[in-house]
């Protein structure tokens, strides 16, 4: 009797081991034929939609790179605009496969919300924008200021920490959306607007007279921004993470959208591994071996994406600073594809 019971249990274990695993997000995206990517509702340089319905921006291009790596087609992305309040819920509920929406990586968001940040695509920090008159040159001069901030963001928490740690007081005006916070700043309801500094550069362009404002040089926090996945699909998280790394590695290796077709003829081992000619990295991810090259063809390498959307020649004009490669004075560093 005991042996029979053991045999039944053993048979059940074998059946479980041989059963097909849950298809997961990758298979869902392949079957659907499009990537559902959550982005912001409209932030210059990061994600914005034209009157013709075309999306562009730094975060948008990352979505296109992921679509390129998986589906070999940058156009196979459905962009889902999400507010700060709804972004993480939409990801957890499966309304989007990936969140690429200027979101700060924090412990609470990973451990508390059951999410996984797939690296850092933009090293940012919170700052302040003020009206040029009266002249203010430092955030330490903002005692008793009226500050506009978006609800439910790390900016709201950092704001309170900064004023408390510097023994200053302030009057908080918190709004459900970034657009409402900007409108309140513009109308004079508050005399300071606080957000990630990159977002301040973008919001400034929406004002009728951008030159009447100043973005202070003070950075009061670390804001590592990056793509987010659900924590219950490690295989999908790994793919998104390595697309991020591939874009950085491509810049370091000199691989760009302009020369991608010439890469397969290279005799350099690291370039050949990147192109999928050696190493078989695609099989490990469940993708074609040329997945990384497809990602670059879809959106360009990291430098191309940055300069096109945020760099000094773009409307925002933000120097790369910390977002420069590690061997060029920045802290951008990616593990090798091998």
N, C-alpha and C positions, 0 to 999 in steps of 0.2 A: 504493500500500500504506500509506504514511504517512498520507495523507488519510483512508483508510478507518479506520485505527486511531484517528485523532483524532476522527472522526465517532462511533465506538463509545464513546470516553471521554466525549465531549460529551453523547451520548444518555444515558449512565449518570448523568452529573451532573444532567441535567434530571429524570430519573426520581427521583433522590434528593431533589431540591428539591421535587418535587411530591408525594412520598410523605407520608402522614399522620404527624405527629409522635407520639412515645410519649404515650399518653393521660395519664400522670402521676397524681399523687395526687388532684388535684381530680376528674378523671373517674372514678377508682376510687371515691372517696367518693360521688359522685353516683349511680353505678351500683349501689353497695352500698346506698345509701339511709340510711347512718348513718356518723358519724364515730367512729373508734376512738381514744380519748384516754387516754394514760397519766397516772396520778395517783399520789400517795403511798398507802401502805397504810392510812393513818389518822392525820391530823394536824388537831386542832381548828382550825377557822377556815379551813383551806386545802382539805382534802379528807377528808370523813368520811362513813361510810355508816350509816344508821339501821337499827334492827332490822327495819324493813320493806323494807330494801334501797335506800332513796332516798339519793342522793348530794347533798352540799351543801358549800359552801366557796368561797373566793376562786379557787383554781385550777379547781375544778369549773365555776364560773360563766364563766370564760374559755372553757372547752370549749363551753359552751352558746352563748356569743356567736358562736364560729366556726361552730357548727352552724346557728345562726340566719342568719348571713350567707350560707351556702352552700345550705342546705336549707330555709330559712324555717321551721324548727321546732326549738325548743330541746330537745325530747325526743329527737331523733334522734342520741343520743350513747351509745356503749358505753364505760363507764369500765373501764379495766384497771389495777388496783392493782399498783404495782411498787416493789420495794425500791430503796435507793440503789445497790446493787451491780448490779442487773439493768436499771435504767432505760434507760441509753444503748444497751445491746445490743439491747433490745427495739425501740427506735426504729430502729436501723441495720438490724435484721433484718426490718423491716416489720410487726412484730406490732402496732404502733400507728402512726397517721398523724401524731400530734402528741404531744409530751410537755409536760404542764402540771403540773409537779411540783417545787415549790420547789428549783430547780436553779440553781447559781451559774454565771454566764457567765464563762468563762476562755479564754485563748488555747489552752491544751492541748486543751480539749474541742472547740473548733472545728477547729483545724488538725490536731490529733493524731487525733481520733475521726471527722473528716469530718462534723461537725454544723454547724448554723447557728442561732444564737439570734435570735429574731425580736423583739428589743427587750427592754426592762426593764418588768416589770409591778409589781415591788416592790423598792424600795431598802432593803436590809437590812444587817446587820453582825453578826459573831459576838460572843457574849457568854458570861457565866458565871452559873450558878445555884448557890447555896450554901445550907446550912442556916442558919437565923437564929441558932442558938446553937452554937458561939461566934460572936460578932458579927464579920463581915467587911464592910468598906465599900468596898474597892477591890481590883481584880484584882492590884495590886502587892503585896498582902498574902498571895498564894497560894503563896509559895515553899515547896517540898517537899510540895505538895498531891498528893492522889491524884485524878486527873481521869478521868471517864468520857467516852468519845467514840465516835462511830460510825465504823467502818472505811470506807476508800475514799471519804472525803469531803474537801472543802476544809477542813472544821473540824479534821480530824486534822493537816493540814499547817500550818494557821495556829497551832494550839496549840503545836507545836514551835517555830515561828518566834518567837512572842510570848515564851515563856519564855527562849529563847536570847538574844533581843535585850535582855531585861531582866536578864540574868545570874542567872536563877532556875532551880531544878531542879524537876522534877515526876515523878510516877509515872503513866505512862499505862496506862489500862485500856480497851482498844479492843474493841468488840463488833460483830458482823455486822449488827445492826439497832438502830434507835433505841429500840425497845421494850426490848431487852435492856440497853441503856445506862441507860435510865431506871430499870429494875428494880434494877440494880446500885447506882445512886445512892440509891434508896429504901431498900435493905437496908443501906446503910452501907459497901458494898465500896469506895466512893470518896466523898470529901466535896465534890466539885465535878462539875457536869455542864456541858459546853460544847456549844453548837449556835448556829445563827443565832438572834438575839434573839427574833424573832417565834415561832420554834419553841419557845423556852424558855417563852414566855407560854402556848403551847398545852400543852406537856408538864406544866407546873406544875398545870394543872387536873386532870390524871389522878391526882395524888397524893392520898392520904387526907386530908392536912391541908396544903393549899397555903400557908396563912398561916405555916407553919413554915419556909418557904423565902424567899430573897431573890434577885431577879435584879439583879446588880450593874450600875451605870450604864456601866461601861467597854465601849466598842466597839473591838474589836481588828483589824477587817478591813473591807474593802468586799465586800459580798455582793449583787451585782446579780442578782436572780432574774427569770427570764422563760421564756416558752415556747420549745421547741426543735423544729426540723425536721431532716430529712436535708438535707445540703448539695447533693445531686445533683438537686434539683427546685426550681429558682429560682422558678418560677411559683407553686408551693405556698407556699414561704417568703414570697413577696411578699404573698400573701393573708393569711397568719397575722399578718405584721408590720402590715399595714394595718388588720386588725380591732383589734389592740392600739391603734394610733393613733386609730382611730375612737372607741373608748370614752373616751379622754382628750379628744378634740376635742368629743365630745358633752357632757361636763361643762362644758367651757369655753363652749360655745354655749348652754348651758341646755337641752339636749335630754335627756329622761329617758324611762323606760318609762311614766311617768304621762302625759306630754304628747305621746308619739310620734305619735299619730293626728292631732294638730293641726298637726304640723310641715309637711305638704304645703301648707297654706294660707299659710305665711309668705312675705313678699316680700323677705326678707333674702338676698342672693346666696350667702353662705357656708352658710346654713341650707338653701337650696334645692339647692346642690351636695351637701350631706351627704345630703339626702333622695333624691338621684338625679333630681331634676327638671331639673337643668342639668348640663352637663359630661360626662355619659356615663362616669363612672369605672367603673361595673360592667362595661362591655364590655372595658375594659382588663384587668380581672382575670378575665374569663370568668364573671362573676356577673350577677345582676339589678342594675339601676341603683340600686335601693333597698337594696342589701346592707348598708350601714352602719346604716340605720334598722332593718332586720331584726335586726341584732346587738344593738342597744339594746333592742328589744322583747323579745328573748330573755333578756337578763340585766341590763339597766339600764346606765347610764353608769358610768364608773370610780368616782365617788363612791358611787353606790348599791351597787356590788359591794363596795367597801372597807368602808363603814359597816355593811352588813348582816353581814359575816363577821368583820371585824377591829377595827372602830372602837370609840370610847369607850363606845358604848351596847351593844356586843356582849359576849359572855362574856370575850373576850380583853382588851378595853379598851385597845387600842393607839392612841395619838394618831397622826395622819397624818404629822406631821413632814416629812421629806424627800419623802414621797409626796403632798404637797400640790401643787396646780398651780403652775407657775412664777410666775404673777402673784398668788399667794396666799402666798408665802413658801417654797414648796417647789421641787423641781427637775424636776417632771413637765412634760414639754414634748413636743408632737407636731407633725409637719409638717402643713400644711393639705391638705385633700382638694380638689384643683383641678387 
